[in-house]
Amino acid sequence: MMSKVELGDIFELTTEKGNKIYFQCVEVPFDTKNEVELIKVFYNLWSDTPTELKSIIKSDYFFNRFPLKSAVRKKIVTKIGNYALPEYFEVPRYYRTINFTGDAWQIVDSKTLKRETVSKLSEEHRKLSPWGMMNDTLIIELLEQGWKLETWTFDSMY
């Protein structure tokens, strides 16, 4: 039987190269039929499972939607523990995505779904996580290539 996915749960995803990727569940949707969980993905690749969860949590990260409950059910990821989210934690409101023409960015307000098109990203925009959802294959591919928000370009993700 599948254990319930809870806020703060930390999961391990093992790559074909044997690296380990970690992420933390930071939002569980109310409408589980149409939404998936929001996770905090840590950039570091690990060769062994860390002995302390704190060493994972203090790593750099980005946020993304991920079908976590499905990945747990299919044994794609393994829960390794839970690290409580800080009291002051709030999920990000703004995200970014590539404009459908591929020559500009859109800043998405996750509460209103309004989009603002920008041709050049500010330093604040560069820190915004991707809008949308990733699967385990894309997360692995990006992290093994050294992808980071700050260096994300029009052609470096898809």
N, C-alpha and C positions, 0 to 999 in steps of 0.2 A: 504494500500500500504506500502511496506517495505521501511524504510528509508535507505539511502545509508550508507554503512559501510565506515568510514574514519579513517585515521591515527589518533591515539590518543583517539579514542572512548573507553570508559570503559564500560564493561558489567558485569552483575550480573548473577550468576548461583546459584540457590537454591537447596540444597540437601534435601533428604527425611527426614533427621533429623532436618531440618529447618536452617541449617547453610548457610551462604552466602559466595560464592567464587567470587573473582573479577579477571578480566584480562583486558588487554589493547591491542588493535590492533596496531601492530608496522610495519606491512608490508601487503600491498594489492597486490596480484599478477597481472601481466600484462595479463597473459593467464588464464582467469578465468575458462576455460573448464578443464584444467589439473592440476591446482594448488589450494591450499587453503591458507588462511591468516596465517601469523605468529603472535602469541600472546605472551604477557608477562603475565605469570600466577603468581599471588601473593599467597604465602604460607598461609597467615593468613586466618582463618575461622572466620567469623563475625556472631554475633547473630542478629544484626540490621544493616541496611544500614548506613554507616558513613555519617555524615553531610558534611564533606569536602573531596573532591576527593584527596587532598594532603595526607591525612592520609593513603589512599590506596597505592598511588604511592611510598611513602617512605618505604614500606614493602619489605622484601626479595622476590625474584622471580626466575623463570626459564622461558625459551622460549620453544615454541613448535608450530608445525603446527596444525591448528584446522579449521574445516569447518564452519567458522563463519557466512558467509552469509546464509548458509543453516540453522544453528541453530537459527538465527534471524527470518528467514522466518517461521520456525516451532515453534517459540515462546518458545524455550528451554532456551534462554538467553534473558535478558532485558538490553537495553542500558540505562545507568544512567547518562551519561555525556561524556565530552571530556576534556582531559588534554593534552595539546600540548607536543609533544616529544621535548626534548632539541635539539638545533641546531646541536650539535656535535654527536647526536645519530647515531649509525650504527648498523645494525643487525649483530648478531654474524656470524663469518665465519666458526668456527669449532664447531662440535657437537660430541657426543659419542653414541655408541650403543654396544650392546652385540654381540660378534662374533657368527656366526651361530653355532659353536660347543658348545657355552655356557661356555667356560673356559678362555676366554680372551675378551678384549675390542677392538673396532675399533674406531679410531678417524677419523671423516669424514670432509673433506674440502667441504663446501657447494658450493663453486665456481667451483671447478674442479671435484668434486665427487670422488676424490681419497681417498683411505682409508689406514690408517696405523694401523696394529694390534699391540697391547701392552698387555702384560700379567699383568703388575702392573701399576696402575694409579698414576701419579704424582699429586701433590697438584693442579696444574693448570688443569689437566685433570678432577679432581673431580668437578670442577666448570663448566664444559661443560654441556650444556642442551642436552636432548635426541634428537637423530636424528629420524625423522619420524613425525607421526601424532598421536594425541590422540583424542578420542571423549569425550563428557561430562561425560559419565559413568566412564571412566578410571580416568579422572582428579578428580572427586569427590572421588572415591575409594582411590586413592593415598593420597590426601590431608587429608582425614578423618583418614587415618592410620598414619599420621605424616611424610610421605615420603619427603625426601629432596635430592637434588643432591649429597651433601657431604656424605650421608649415603647410597646411591644407590648401591646395590650389584647385583650379577647375578640373584638372585631369589626374589628381592624385588619389581619388577615392573610388571612382567607378570605372 
